[in-house]
Amino acid sequence: MPEVYREVEVKFSVDDGFEVPSLLELAEPRDRSARLIEGEPDQQVLRATYYDTADLDLARHGLTLRRRVGGRDSGWHLKIPSGESERTEVRLPPGRAGGTIPDALQRLVRARVQGRPLVAVAKVTTRRTVHRLFDATAHAALEVADDRVSARRVLPLEGPGDATGPEIAWRELEVEALDGDGEVLTAVAGELSARGLTGAPHVSKLARVLGADLRPERPRRKKGKRTSAKSATSSVALVYVGDQLEQLRSQDLPVRMDVPGSVHKMRVATRRLRSTLATFRPSFAPEVVGPLRTELKWLAAVLGEVRDAEVMHERVIGALPAADPSEADSSLRSTYEAARVAVLAELDGERYDRLLDALEAFVSSPPTTERGARPAGKALRRGVAGEYARVRRLVERAGAATDAERRAELLHDARKAAKQARYAAELAGDVFGPQARAFAAAMESTQELLGQHQDSVVLREHLRELAESTSDPSAAFTYGRLHALEEVRAREMEDRLPSVWAKASKKRLRRWLR
């Protein structure tokens, strides 16, 4: 199984004449009473081969995949950005030289690679002198790596084999907090900056080797730039679809890494894609849009199983402050793990690959219709107005329903319709600006309230199942009490709906739809 590490480091450029100061001297201004010990320098030679697609799809998204030998952590490494100075590193043993890239790492980059082969793109040799600071318990707290680097770009040839570019060489310092605590790192990095050192110009050695070859995948839209009501309907849709496809791809790896919130973000991107294709259905060939929406619905449902299990675990455990949560915790964790195994199997499957390929083809070679060339303003207004009318009808029907079960079903449908209206209005925000965004926020407030109501409905069902399956009478009693509290909570949500909807449906929020 891969090992996962959190890496917190700062890089500095240094010239050949620079002498690394005593680390105690650098760290001392932080806390003169701190008991730190400086170890003896350690000499290492590290040889790394970096892998990517020929178009550098990984590097352009901040991902680094390498096989490195030498030092304390020889092996395959996948580095994933997670903050300004932080990266997550996934490690596997090095295997034999010339061996294939481990399947576990290939799966993690699957959405970025898109079936393209991974090839060697750079070779880097680092002669490293490691300086470490230890605390009073002999635990290494900080490492300063003095790196003298020589590197070459690997250039694939038309036939078998490859060639290497000219060698480049440089020197840099890597200051890393080994215990994840950035306090000592901040002190040492601050002192080095005060002594005139400047940050390294590249985030990684690979980025420095690739240099000008490292270009964005596609031009980014300038911040603040908007399409207009006169833009072609299909053009407005394609910009948004491209944005959401990128979000879908960007969350694939975090979902595989079980990063909190990633399933929710991926699911939202999936739903926004499906909503956009519904709003702009007449602008594209129906034989393309229909199957895409079907597959997006499938993916949203797969992700929903994990997300729902995650939310229910948080809600149930959070509602058991006075009871032993171990039984419920075990049951809900099992449900979550089963759903997670299922979603990973689907992400590794051909159906998911075909969906990503189909979305990419939709953006790069859009199947537009004659109506797709019409100005977007009218189509956007009509689409949002239609979604709003659906929400209004469902809210009114739910308010008139006398049967509790039927009312819950209608409120659930209203929640989904409010979400659809919100997504359509968010899309329109790039054309109509603040008016559309204010309407989207109003639909979101309705969606959120109805979402809490639906969470209560689902939670009550889970509590009923837990009560029926437990052999502990006191636990069953607790689940019953929580079920009753959730019934009260759901009624409170229903009582709040008229006032929330009255604010969300004000005419002034809909003037732009005329």
HELIX and SHEET records of a PDB file:
HELIX    1   1 LEU A   23  ALA A   27  1                                   5    
HELIX    2   2 ALA A   59  HIS A   61  5                                   3    
HELIX    3   3 ASP A  103  LEU A  108  1                                   6    
HELIX    4   4 ARG A  110  VAL A  113  1                                   4    
HELIX    5   5 GLY A  182  ALA A  194  1                                  13    
HELIX    6   6 LYS A  205  LEU A  210  1                                   6    
HELIX    7   7 GLY A  211  ASP A  213  5                                   3    
HELIX    8   8 THR A  233  ARG A  256  1                                  24    
HELIX    9   9 SER A  262  THR A  279  1                                  18    
HELIX   10  10 ARG A  281  SER A  283  5                                   3    
HELIX   11  11 PRO A  286  GLY A  318  1                                  33    
HELIX   12  12 SER A  326  LEU A  347  1                                  22    
HELIX   13  13 GLU A  350  SER A  364  1                                  15    
HELIX   14  14 GLU A  370  ALA A  373  5                                   4    
HELIX   15  15 ALA A  376  ALA A  400  1                                  25    
HELIX   16  16 ALA A  404  PHE A  432  1                                  29    
HELIX   17  17 PRO A  434  SER A  469  1                                  36    
HELIX   18  18 PRO A  473  ALA A  504  1                                  32    
HELIX   19  19 LYS A  507  LEU A  513  5                                   7    
SHEET    1   A10 ILE A  37  GLU A  38  0                                        
SHEET    2   A10 VAL A 119  PHE A 134 -1                                        
SHEET    3   A10 ASP A  42  ASP A  52 -1                                        
SHEET    4   A10 THR A  64  VAL A  69 -1                                        
SHEET    5   A10 GLY A  75  PRO A  81 -1                                        
SHEET    6   A10 GLU A  86  LEU A  92 -1                                        
SHEET    7   A10 GLU A   3  SER A  13 -1                                        
SHEET    8   A10 ILE A 168  ALA A 177 -1                                        
SHEET    9   A10 ALA A 140  PRO A 156 -1                                        
SHEET   10   A10 ASP A 162  THR A 164 -1                                        
SHEET    1   B 8 ILE A  37  GLU A  38  0                                        
SHEET    2   B 8 VAL A 119  PHE A 134 -1                                        
SHEET    3   B 8 ASP A  42  ASP A  52 -1                                        
SHEET    4   B 8 THR A  64  VAL A  69 -1                                        
SHEET    5   B 8 GLY A  75  PRO A  81 -1                                        
SHEET    6   B 8 GLU A  86  LEU A  92 -1                                        
SHEET    7   B 8 GLU A   3  SER A  13 -1                                        
SHEET    8   B 8 THR A 198  GLY A 199 -1                                        
END                                                                             
